C-alpha cells in the first residue's frame, strides 16, 4: 500500500512539474512570437530573390539574419553579399580574447569567417568608426553603398529599419537611413540596373524587447513596423556564429539575462518587414 501511495505521489509531482515546465516554456515562447508574421520557408525564396545584399553596421550584426542568408544560399541558390560599415573596435569583449587595441582586426576577421560559414559570396568590411557612423561623412557612405549596389546588382536588400535599427543603436539606424538613400539614388540614376525590387528589414520580437530591453527596447518597439514574415532562424548557425564571434560569444546572455541556449530554444524564428519598391518606391 505504501509503495502504491509513493508511486501515485511521485506521479502527481512529476505531472505537476511537467505542467509547470511546459507552461513556462510556452510563456517564454510567447515573448518571441509575432502574430502579424506569416511563416514561410525562406523570405528570399518567397520574394523570388536571386541576388541579395545585406547592409549592416558592425561585425556580428549578421547574427540577426542567419536564417535568411543561409536559406537564400542553401535552398534558393541566390548570390549573397554583405557590407559591414565598421570593424567593431569600440566593442566590449565578452570574453576577452585579445588586446583591446587589436579588437577591430579581431572582429573584422570574425565577421568575414562567419559570413563564409553562412555561404556569403562577397563581404566587404569598411573602417568607419564604431559608434561614430552618424558623425561620419554621410555622402561618402551613400556613394560607397551605391557602388556596391551597382556591382552586386541585388534584387533584394536586407537592412535596418531607420527609425529603430533593430536594437536602437545609432549606427544601425544611420546605416538604415543611408541604405535607403543609396537605393533611391540608384533608382533615379541611369543605367540598366535601377536598384532592388524589395528591401527586407530585420525586426526584433516586440514582447521580448518590452520584457528585457528597458527604455531602449520600448523605443524600438514603438518605432519599428509589424513584420509580415517569419522564418526559421537556423539556430544551429546562430550557435556556430557566436562561437566564431569569440570576442562576443557571451553577448546574448549579457543582453537578455537568460543563457544563449535557452534564448534560442525560445527564439527560433526571424521576423521581417518587406517594402515592395515596385509598389512603394522610396521618395
C-alpha positions in Angstrom: 0.0 0.0 0.0 2.8 2.4 1.0 4.6 1.6 -2.2 1.5 2.3 -4.3 0.9 5.6 -2.5 4.5 6.6 -3.1 4.2 5.8 -6.8 1.0 7.8 -7.0 2.6 10.8 -5.2 5.6 10.6 -7.4 3.4 10.5 -10.5 1.4 13.5 -9.3 4.5 15.5 -8.5 6.1 14.7 -11.9 2.9 15.7 -13.6 2.7 19.0 -11.8 6.3 19.7 -12.6 5.8 18.8 -16.3 2.8 21.2 -16.4 4.9 23.9 -14.8 7.8 23.4 -17.1 5.5 23.3 -20.1 3.7 26.4 -19.0 7.0 28.3 -18.5 8.2 27.1 -21.9 5.1 28.3 -23.8 5.1 31.5 -21.8 8.7 32.1 -22.8 8.0 31.3 -26.5 5.2 33.8 -26.5 7.8 36.5 -25.9 9.3 35.6 -29.3 6.1 35.3 -31.3 4.8 37.9 -33.8 1.1 37.4 -34.6 1.3 39.6 -37.8 4.0 37.4 -39.3 3.2 34.7 -41.7 5.5 31.7 -41.6 7.5 31.0 -44.8 10.3 28.6 -45.6 12.5 31.4 -46.9 11.8 35.1 -47.2 14.2 35.4 -50.2 12.5 32.4 -51.9 9.1 33.9 -51.2 10.1 37.1 -52.9 11.7 35.4 -55.8 15.1 36.9 -55.0 18.2 35.7 -56.8 20.8 38.3 -55.6 20.8 39.6 -52.0 22.9 42.3 -50.4 22.8 42.9 -46.6 23.9 46.3 -45.3 25.0 46.3 -41.6 26.9 48.4 -39.2 29.0 46.1 -37.0 30.6 42.7 -37.1 28.1 40.2 -35.6 25.1 42.2 -36.9 24.7 39.4 -39.4 23.8 37.2 -36.4 20.3 38.6 -36.7 19.8 37.2 -40.2 21.5 33.8 -40.2 18.4 32.0 -41.3 17.7 34.4 -44.2 21.2 34.3 -45.6 21.8 30.6 -45.1 18.5 29.6 -46.7 18.9 32.1 -49.5 22.1 30.3 -50.4 21.4 26.7 -49.4 17.8 26.5 -50.6 17.3 29.2 -53.1 20.7 29.2 -54.8 20.9 33.0 -54.5 24.1 35.1 -54.8 24.6 36.7 -51.4 26.7 39.7 -50.3 27.2 41.8 -47.3 28.5 45.3 -46.2 29.7 45.8 -42.7 30.4 49.5 -42.1 32.7 49.4 -39.1 35.2 46.9 -37.6 33.6 47.0 -34.2 36.8 48.3 -32.5 34.9 50.1 -29.7 33.1 47.0 -28.6 33.2 45.3 -25.2 34.9 41.9 -25.3 32.9 39.2 -23.7 35.0 37.2 -23.0 38.4 38.9 -23.6 40.2 37.1 -26.4 42.9 39.6 -27.4 44.4 43.0 -26.9 41.8 45.8 -26.9 43.8 47.8 -29.5 43.6 44.7 -31.8 39.8 44.3 -31.4 38.9 45.9 -34.7 41.1 43.4 -36.6 39.8 40.5 -34.5 36.1 41.4 -35.1 36.7 42.0 -38.8 38.1 38.6 -39.1 35.2 37.1 -37.1 32.7 38.8 -39.4 34.4 37.5 -42.5 34.7 34.0 -41.1 31.0 34.0 -40.0 29.7 35.2 -43.4 31.7 32.5 -45.1 30.1 30.0 -42.7 26.7 31.3 -43.9 27.7 30.8 -47.6 28.0 34.5 -48.4 29.8 35.1 -51.7 31.1 38.6 -51.1 31.6 40.6 -47.9 33.3 44.0 -47.5 34.1 45.4 -44.1 34.7 49.1 -44.1 36.5 51.2 -41.4 34.1 53.8 -40.3 34.4 54.5 -36.6 32.4 52.1 -34.4 29.8 54.2 -32.6 30.6 57.1 -34.9 28.6 56.3 -38.1 26.2 59.2 -37.5 29.1 61.7 -37.4 30.8 60.2 -40.5 30.6 61.6 -44.0 27.1 60.6 -45.0 27.5 61.4 -48.7 30.6 59.3 -48.8 28.9 56.3 -47.2 26.0 56.6 -49.6 28.3 56.7 -52.6 30.1 53.6 -51.4 26.8 51.7 -50.9 25.7 52.9 -54.4 29.0 51.4 -55.8 28.2 48.0 -54.1 24.6 48.1 -55.3 25.8 48.6 -58.9 28.4 45.9 -58.5 26.3 43.3 -56.8 23.0 44.2 -58.5 20.8 42.8 -55.8 17.1 42.3 -56.3 16.7 42.2 -52.5 18.5 44.4 -50.0 18.4 43.4 -46.3 18.8 46.4 -44.0 17.9 48.0 -40.6 14.7 50.0 -40.2 16.0 53.6 -39.9 13.7 54.6 -37.0 14.7 51.7 -34.7 17.7 49.8 -36.1 16.5 46.5 -34.5 18.3 47.4 -31.2 18.1 51.1 -31.0 21.8 51.5 -31.9 22.5 54.9 -33.6 24.9 53.2 -36.0 22.2 50.8 -37.1 19.7 53.5 -37.6 22.0 55.6 -39.6 23.1 52.7 -41.9 19.4 52.0 -42.5 18.8 55.6 -43.5 21.8 55.8 -45.7 20.9 52.5 -47.4 17.6 53.9 -48.3 19.3 57.0 -49.7 21.6 54.9 -51.8 18.8 52.8 -53.2 16.8 55.9 -54.1 19.9 57.3 -55.8 20.4 54.2 -57.9 16.7 54.2 -58.8 16.9 57.8 -60.0 20.1 57.3 -62.0 20.7 56.0 -65.4 21.9 52.6 -66.5 20.4 49.2 -66.9 20.4 48.4 -63.1 17.8 50.6 -61.3 18.0 49.1 -57.9 16.4 46.2 -55.9 12.8 45.2 -56.1 12.5 44.8 -52.3 14.0 46.0 -49.1 13.8 43.4 -46.2 14.1 44.9 -42.8 15.1 42.7 -39.8 12.6 43.2 -37.0 13.2 42.3 -33.3 10.5 40.4 -31.3 8.4 43.1 -29.6 7.3 41.3 -26.4 10.9 40.2 -25.6 12.2 43.7 -26.1 9.4 45.1 -23.8 10.3 42.4 -21.2 14.1 42.7 -21.3 15.0 45.7 -23.3 14.3 48.5 -20.8 13.8 52.1 -22.2 15.8 51.4 -25.4 13.7 48.3 -26.1 10.5 50.2 -25.6 11.7 52.8 -28.1 12.5 50.2 -30.6 9.1 48.6 -30.3 7.4 52.0 -30.6 9.3 52.8 -33.8 9.5 49.5 -35.7 6.9 48.2 -38.1 5.0 45.0 -37.7 6.6 42.1 -39.5 4.8 40.3 -42.3 7.1 37.3 -42.5 8.6 34.8 -40.0 11.0 32.1 -41.0 13.3 29.5 -39.2 16.3 31.2 -37.6 18.7 28.3 -38.3 19.5 28.2 -34.6 22.5 25.9 -35.3 24.0 28.6 -37.5 23.4 31.1 -34.7 25.3 29.0 -32.2 28.1 28.5 -34.7 28.1 32.2 -35.3 28.7 33.1 -31.6 31.5 30.5 -31.5 33.1 32.2 -34.5 32.5 35.7 -32.9 34.6 34.6 -30.0 35.1 38.1 -28.6 31.3 38.5 -28.4 30.2 34.9 -27.5 28.6 35.9 -24.2 26.7 38.8 -25.8 23.2 37.2 -25.8 23.4 36.2 -22.1 24.6 39.6 -21.1 21.9 41.3 -23.1 18.9 39.1 -22.3 20.0 37.6 -18.9 19.0 34.1 -20.0 21.7 31.6 -21.2 22.1 31.6 -25.0 20.9 28.0 -25.4 17.7 28.9 -23.7 17.2 32.1 -25.7 17.4 30.2 -29.0 15.2 27.4 -27.6 12.5 30.1 -27.3 13.6 32.4 -30.1 13.8 30.1 -33.1 12.3 32.4 -35.8 13.5 35.5 -37.5 11.0 38.3 -38.3 11.0 40.6 -41.4 9.1 43.6 -42.7 9.2 44.0 -46.5 8.9 47.1 -48.6 8.0 46.3 -52.2 9.8 49.1 -54.1 7.8 48.5 -57.3 4.6 49.4 -55.5 6.1 51.8 -52.9 9.3 53.4 -54.2 11.4 55.4 -51.9 10.9 59.2 -52.0 
